Amino acid sequence: MSTTENRVEFGSKLGFILSAAGSAVGLGNIWKFPGKAYNCGGGAFLIVYILMVALIGTTVMLAEFTVGRKTHKNAIGAFREINEKWSFAGGLGVLTGFIILCYYCQVGGWTMKYIYAYIVEAKTVYADPMAYFLGMLGANGFPLQGAIIFPLIFLFLTAFIISHGTAGIEKMSKVLMPLLFVLLIGLMIRSCTLPGADEGLKYMLHVDFSLIGTNAILVALGQAFFSLSLGMGVMVTYASYLSSEDNLVSNTGIVCVLDTLVALFAGFMIIPAVFATGIDPGMGGGFAFATLAGVFQSIPGGTLFGLLFYFLLFFAAVTSSTSILEGTIAFLVEEKGFERKKALVGTSIILFIIGVFYTLSQAYMNIKGIWISKDGLMYPIFGDFLEYLTDRLLLPLGAFFSVLFVGWVWGPDNAIEEATSNGKYKFSLAPVWKVLVKYIAPIAIICIIVAGMVFGMAIS
């Protein structure tokens, strides 16, 4: 039986917004978005991306908020309370979040390793950035630091914050989110004032829609979707800790704006710097940990620039990891009756063990997964398999069921009533949102699934 006894709400609207924004703002905003903006049309891509956030991102987020706040329960309990047959939608979200956290804590540990590296051995990093990165992953022997020590520290910090419930999440978010924005803005200004950075600025501000094709639209849609922590029950869980008097419509707008600002600032931090140094921006871990070292080495004060950048990545990672872990712990406590600290310890041990194999598969061990592509069976490394499973299938599937549930099962009118606190707040775009949640968002999410599963596009 589900229990919500002694459930604590967020202490303030600001605390919730910063916590939800912290969940949404993750590593993808900072190391994936700039590369996508660079490769997909610069300024034109920015406009398409913002449009996708406004149309799809806010639609799905508000849908998830309403389900959570209506029931004040974890993801599974929330869906079940409204309709017993749909508890699977919440279960899918919890499972997805757990799998993501297995490798997210590993990558979070890598950010801590690089903070250490830029303080203690920056010259070693600069000597051969790719060799240093691969060495961390096990190319030269068992990756004790990259797979065990730093990920374990990162996971411990995540669990420690979560052990204090919403109060711990709120206190962390009130400190780290402002710091994240200060660091990001400072690094952006520094990047934009580098010699030669003006070409990067021009590229990011130049709008030429002839550069936008189907691929760019799908990439913008995928980035908008994946960067908001949708489809894994996190926003359902966070909203369940809200008072019934909170304005979900305005909260949704503010969280999406903050998340989008981080992505845009990251673009204006990275692209001018790579134009200034002539280094092609990429996406993902290799770019963030290896390629950027060339940028830092080439600019005045680059080591400090790099150190602050990895602090920025760490802040983005830990604010997301806490939200994902909270979704799993809320489920175990409320649905299975676990004591919170015991649930934390058990969950942390399991996800850490799985996460170790994520890192080991990168360069140390030949560990494979199995995947079905348009060309038949394929056997990606275990790390890629986990990302394929979540990014191409489970995440969009979870969001699809969420909008399907709100749009066609519970009903958008009921969701709007919840979003506006029974008419207390205005929602002038409610008629538009009805159409979006019933038709446009489901179709858009199907496009994401087809692009990833059928055509193998990496749009996350």
Salt bridges, closest charged atoms under 4 A:
GLU81 OE1 - LYS73 NZ 2.68
GLU121 OE2 - LYS113 NZ 3.63
GLU170 OE2 - LYS174 NZ 3.52
GLU199 OE2 - LYS202 NZ 3.67
GLU245 OE1 - LYS424 NZ 2.89
GLU326 OE1 - ARG340 NH2 2.40
GLU334 OE2 - ARG7 NE 2.61
GLU335 OE1 - ARG80 NH1 2.90
ASP413 OD1 - LYS434 NZ 2.58
GLU418 OE2 - ARG69 NE 2.36
